[in-house]
Amino acid sequence: MNRTSRCVAAGAAALLPLLVAAAAGSNWVPVPSPNLGTTNFLQSAAAVSDSDAWAAGYAYTSSRAQLTLLEHWDGASWIRVPSPNPGTAQRCGDRRYTGNSLWGVAAISSTDVWAVGRICTWSTFQTLAEHWDGAAWTVIPSPNQPGADSSVLTSVTAISSNDVWAAGDFEPRGTYIWLTLIEHWNGTNWSIVSSPNPARASNFLNGIAATSPSDVWAVGYTQPKPTYTPEVPLIEHYDGSAWSVVPSAHPAQSLSNELYAVTARSSTDAWAVGYENENSQGQNGTGLIEHWDGTAWTLADSPIAGSATSLTSVTTSALGDAWAAGYITTGNVQFLPVTEHWNGAAWTLDVPPIPGETGQLFGATSASGKVWTVGAFSKSTETSGYLPTPRTLILER
């Protein structure tokens, strides 16, 4: 799930010349990708190889339907692959549309891929899990938290065909708070696995990653009730037997600290990214980056200070580096995509080109030295804080 809507940073407009110059020297290339409806978003990506990758998201059609969107890279082009939409009741939201959306995807092999998300039924949500067997996508039953008004899955990671994890959250009936939800696939069925929650707070999980059956990370944030601030990062770890909360880092002055994605290369090398609004020097919020060295999570310097930057995804590549992707919000309420690169010593800015006027990036993956990041773009400027008529956006390098 993407929870990255942020207040506008008035000082961000001053960053635009830097962003334009950086984009001109970027090695990112927009790749044509199909669209399903009038509104199209890609939220996540996963790759088996440089000729076998997937992107997952959703689209809205003119007939008031929200449909799952899955696209495949065969080494030459991105092609939309039909996917199930089990939510058919016209009861979702004020506009009474059908609601099916995918927020995470994980690939084990060319015949074993998972995508997770949610089904909307009026004001509540149910979990959605879909599987690719090499021939077709099918819905695989996934549990909802007992006694909950809503249960959603926001991310998925796969270790093997019988060891897959999905993370999200649920809303206990009548409480108006959210708690962590973690599910596991054992090769036969999905089941809910107990996960911790800091007390007197809403707790959200947005990303999950694993290196082995005894080394799985899930990240998000904790929002205290009833004050709502300060929001602090939430990081949980599975050691092969149970999930536990691991202390996380954030700037002391920041009142809003949220993690949206995590990637892990080994038990001593993991990255988590998100947003923080530390403003002691007029920064107006910037990307939050944390690193795990096998002992503790520590803050890393994000190169964009002074923009309202949300880093929504992160991936490590076969070259030993890492990429984070997301977007900035300019002073006149325009979204622009942004990427950051870890070269082994520092994070640097590498702003990609955009085939339109505005855009956002939500997912990233890599394989065989190739890196993709996915999201949405619009050919028009924004007038109300949303991308107008967004189309799928896929960049590669």
LINRA-V863575 format. One record per backbone hydrogen bond with DSSP energy under -1.0 kcal/mol. NH is the residue of the N-H (numbers start at 0). CO is the residue of the C=O. E is the energy in kcal/mol with one decimal. If there is no record, write none. Layout:
# LINRA-V863575
NH/CO/E  NH/CO/E
This chain:
# LINRA-V863575
11/8/-1.6  14/11/-1.9  15/12/-1.4  18/14/-2.1  19/15/-2.7  20/16/-2.1  21/17/-2.5  22/18/-2.5  23/19/-1.7  25/22/-1.3  28/395/-2.6  30/393/-3.1  37/59/-1.8  38/59/-1.6  39/389/-1.4  40/57/-2.6  42/55/-2.7  43/55/-1.8  45/53/-2.2  47/51/-3.3  48/51/-1.5  51/48/-1.4  52/72/-1.4  53/45/-3.4  54/70/-2.3  55/43/-2.5  56/68/-2.3  57/40/-2.3  58/66/-2.2  59/38/-2.5  60/64/-2.4  63/60/-1.3  65/97/-2.5  66/58/-3.1  68/56/-1.8  70/54/-2.6  71/78/-2.9  72/52/-2.9  73/76/-1.7  78/71/-2.5  80/69/-2.8  90/88/-2.2  91/96/-1.8  95/92/-1.4  96/91/-2.2  97/63/-1.6  100/117/-2.1  101/56/-1.2  102/115/-2.9  103/115/-1.9  105/113/-2.6  107/111/-2.8  108/111/-1.4  111/108/-1.4  112/131/-1.6  113/105/-3.0  114/129/-2.4  115/103/-2.3  116/127/-2.5  117/100/-2.3  118/125/-2.9  119/98/-2.1  120/123/-2.7  123/120/-1.5  125/118/-2.4  127/116/-1.3  129/114/-3.2  130/137/-2.7  131/112/-2.8  132/135/-1.4  137/130/-2.1  139/128/-2.6  147/144/-1.6  148/170/-3.0  150/124/-1.8  151/168/-2.6  152/116/-1.6  153/166/-3.0  154/166/-1.6  156/164/-2.7  158/162/-2.8  159/162/-1.3  162/159/-1.5  163/184/-1.8  164/156/-2.8  165/182/-2.5  166/154/-2.1  167/180/-2.2  168/151/-1.5  169/178/-2.6  170/149/-2.5  172/146/-2.4  174/171/-2.0  178/169/-3.0  180/167/-2.0  182/165/-2.8  183/190/-2.7  184/163/-3.1  185/188/-1.6  190/183/-1.8  192/181/-2.9  201/222/-2.8  202/177/-3.3  203/220/-2.6  205/218/-2.9  206/218/-1.8  208/216/-2.4  210/214/-2.5  211/214/-1.0  214/211/-1.9  215/237/-1.7  216/208/-3.5  217/235/-2.4  218/206/-2.4  219/233/-2.3  220/203/-1.8  221/231/-2.9  222/201/-3.2  224/199/-2.0  227/223/-2.2  230/254/-2.9  231/221/-1.8  233/219/-1.6  235/217/-3.1  236/243/-2.7  237/215/-2.7  238/241/-1.5  243/236/-1.9  245/234/-2.9  253/250/-1.3  257/274/-2.5  258/219/-1.4  259/272/-2.9  260/272/-1.6  262/270/-2.5  264/268/-2.9  265/268/-1.4  268/265/-1.3  269/291/-1.5  270/262/-2.8  271/289/-2.3  272/260/-2.1  273/287/-1.9  274/257/-2.7  275/285/-2.3  276/255/-1.2  281/278/-1.5  285/275/-2.8  287/273/-1.1  289/271/-2.8  290/297/-2.6  291/269/-2.8  292/295/-1.4  297/290/-2.2  299/288/-2.5  308/306/-1.6  309/326/-2.7  310/273/-2.1  311/324/-1.6  312/324/-1.7  314/322/-2.5  316/320/-2.0  319/316/-1.8  321/341/-1.7  322/314/-3.0  323/339/-2.8  324/312/-2.0  325/337/-2.3  326/309/-2.1  327/335/-2.6  328/307/-1.4  329/333/-2.7  332/329/-1.6  335/327/-1.8  337/325/-1.6  339/323/-2.9  340/347/-2.8  341/321/-3.0  342/345/-1.8  347/340/-2.4  349/338/-2.5  356/377/-2.3  357/377/-1.7  358/334/-1.8  359/375/-2.6  361/373/-3.2  362/373/-1.9  364/371/-2.2  366/369/-2.4  369/366/-2.6  371/364/-2.7  372/394/-2.2  373/362/-2.3  374/392/-2.5  375/359/-2.4  376/390/-2.4  377/357/-2.6  390/376/-3.0  392/374/-1.7  394/372/-2.8  395/28/-2.2  396/370/-1.8
